[in-house]
Amino acid sequence: MSTRRTLVIDGANVVGSRPDGWWRDRAGAASRLLAQVEQARERLPYDRVVLVLEGAAKSGPGESTDGAVEVVHAPREGDDEIVAQAATARDASDQVTVATADRGLRGRLERVGAAAMGPGELRSLLDSAD
């Protein structure tokens, strides 16, 4: 049996990595990111993809666990939910990668056994899948 590969996306961090006016419409920016990930989904090297949204971005895409991309709304701090998602996946023996540039979050992810990639690396994967 092969190990399932899970990608957890720090929605706020990835959206914030491009100065494209996202701050004027956080919900719209989250929806655009979700659409891009969904479009590239079949060509991404992951078996499971989870997009974590927080704050105003939660008024964009609704929570969903049955689509090609799972959407999770952080009940409080986004970082806490990202770590919880990574830890749960690791507990299920998944190989977990989190897309974020947040250094503090990366330290917490290492402690639960998850790897990290920067938003630029994720964006490159998404762009190359178009």
Secondary structure, DSSP 8 states (H G I E B T S, - for coil): ----EEEEEEHHHHHTTS-SSGGG-HHHHHHHHHHHHHHHGGGSS-SEEEEEE-GGGGGSS--BSSSSSEEEE-SS-HHHHHHHHHHHHHHTT-EEEEE---HHHHHHHHHTT-EEE-HHHHHHHHHHT-
